[in-house]
Amino acid sequence: MRECEVKIPLASTAFSLEMLHSLARLGAHLHDAREEIDLVLDTGDFAMRNAGLLLRYRRVKSNTDSRILVTLKVSPNATPRARWFQEHTEIEFIGGDTEHARQTSELICRDVYSRTGLTLPVLNPPGTLAEWWSRLAKSCGSLAIRSLVEKRRVILKGELSGSSWEACLDLFPPPVGPYLEFETTSPNSLELLLERVGIPDDVLDARTYGQIVGERTEAATGKSSRVLVFDTTADEIGWLTSQYGTSITPNVDV
């Protein structure tokens, strides 16, 4: 699936309420409220990043269920038009005993192999964070953490001129704080959505959340890190990074 997205920082309560008011006027409805932990690993020499790939393990917890999403993002060649937003193709499955999960996990493995020569392990079922990490390490060798980030997310959805859109209110631990992410399936529909909501051009951020986390932590602490979780998860993540290593990607394109 094609995805076009852009982010904006929610710098004040007044601006946040203004954004919510504009989205409500566009007919936004609440789709989900949940907690997410995203883990993006790569080989020590960043074979996937160098091939324009991002393999993400996402643990989702809500009031009603808990699930694992595995996503491969494939970036197109950069174009001048794409500089103000991110664009990629997504291949994604929810971990479990389904035919879709089996077929999609195999498709991801084939795609990664064709672009990088890497042989990934069996991706479905994804297992726990520790199991996923261990499995990739056994298959790919030394790993680097491109990002390991937790957020609390409220998802709003709507439709505009026949195209669906999604707006995600994301709260990160300090020093990052709240962001709003817009997602559509085409550059034109994203541009129209931003125009209708009334987003100023000077607040648009086309970076990944990993890049934003790295920049914000460096500004606050003097040391860039793409590992950022809430206190309730810190012990689990601390154990994982001590077990499997903490090589962190420099804060560059992912």
Secondary structure, DSSP 8 states (H G I E B T S, - for coil): -EEEEEEEE--SHHHHHHHHHHHHHTT-EEEEEEEEEEEEEEETT-HHHHTTEEEEEEEEEESS-EEEEEEEEE-----GGGGGSEEEEEEEEE-SSSHHHHHHHHHHHHHHHHHH-------SS---HHHHHHHHHHHH-SEEEEEEEEEEEEEEEEEETTEEEEEEEEE-STTT-EEEEEEESSHHHHHHHHHHHT--GGG-B-S-HHHHHHHHHHHHHSS---EE--HHHHHHHHHHHHHH---B--SS--
